[in-house]
Amino acid sequence: MPQLVHIDVSELEPPEPMATVLKSLQQLESDAALRVYHRRQPFPLFKLLDEMGYAYHCIELNYSEFAIYIWLKNEESLHDFCYQAANQELAS
């Protein structure tokens, strides 16, 4: 069963959020995805994730509250897992 690792970078000042996300991705197991709680949509990170072979799904929870799900692009089960988790989060 896929795992979801949660990190909160919402209180960090740039460039710490990106550095924290990248470090967390390096430590991530192959059957796990990362859920990042952030205060904004980090568009520079999105571009970098794409270049590094990661997929992501960003949802807006409230004003200045975002959840970003990140997983390896070639992991279809993680794709489905992350979208289900995001949909559950939005429904609650």
DAQUI-V66717 format. One record per residue. N is the residue number from 1. PHI is phi in whole degrees, 0 to 359 (999 if undefined). BURIAL is 1 if it has 24 or more other ideal C-beta (glycine too) atoms within 12 Angstrom, else 0. D_LAST is the distance of its C-alpha to the last C-alpha in Angstrom with 2 decimals. Layout:
N|PHI|BURIAL|D_LAST + N|PHI|BURIAL|D_LAST
//
This chain:
1|999|0|22.41 + 2|298|1|21.08 + 3|249|0|20.01 + 4|237|1|17.64 + 5|261|1|19.29 + 6|258|0|17.42 + 7|225|1|19.44 + 8|239|0|19.04 + 9|247|1|21.68 + 10|293|0|20.43 + 11|260|0|23.36 + 12|275|0|26.01 + 13|265|0|28.68 + 14|302|0|29.85 + 15|264|0|30.96 + 16|301|0|29.25 + 17|302|1|25.76 + 18|295|1|27.45 + 19|298|0|29.79 + 20|294|1|27.07 + 21|297|1|25.11 + 22|297|1|28.42 + 23|295|0|29.50 + 24|296|1|26.28 + 25|295|1|26.75 + 26|296|0|30.32 + 27|267|0|29.25 + 28|285|1|26.60 + 29|290|0|27.57 + 30|293|0|28.05 + 31|260|0|25.29 + 32|235|1|22.65 + 33|238|1|20.45 + 34|251|1|19.64 + 35|247|1|16.36 + 36|251|1|17.55 + 37|265|1|15.94 + 38|223|1|18.24 + 39|268|0|19.10 + 40|205|0|20.39 + 41|273|0|20.89 + 42|275|1|23.87 + 43|303|0|25.93 + 44|298|0|28.92 + 45|294|1|26.85 + 46|302|1|25.58 + 47|297|0|29.26 + 48|295|0|30.29 + 49|301|1|27.66 + 50|300|0|28.95 + 51|295|0|32.50 + 52|272|0|31.74 + 53|90|0|30.36 + 54|252|1|26.64 + 55|254|1|23.91 + 56|211|1|20.72 + 57|219|1|17.53 + 58|249|1|16.27 + 59|237|1|13.08 + 60|265|0|12.93 + 61|272|0|10.11 + 62|204|0|12.41 + 63|300|0|16.16 + 64|63|0|17.74 + 65|222|0|14.67 + 66|230|1|14.48 + 67|244|1|13.50 + 68|240|1|16.41 + 69|261|1|16.80 + 70|230|1|20.54 + 71|208|1|22.63 + 72|294|1|26.20 + 73|304|0|26.87 + 74|277|0|28.82 + 75|262|1|26.18 + 76|298|0|24.74 + 77|294|0|22.79 + 78|289|1|21.03 + 79|303|0|20.31 + 80|297|0|18.57 + 81|301|1|16.80 + 82|293|1|15.48 + 83|294|0|14.38 + 84|295|0|12.49 + 85|298|1|10.80 + 86|295|1|10.08 + 87|296|0|8.78 + 88|295|0|6.33 + 89|295|1|5.41 + 90|292|0|5.55 + 91|283|0|3.80 + 92|272|0|0.00
//
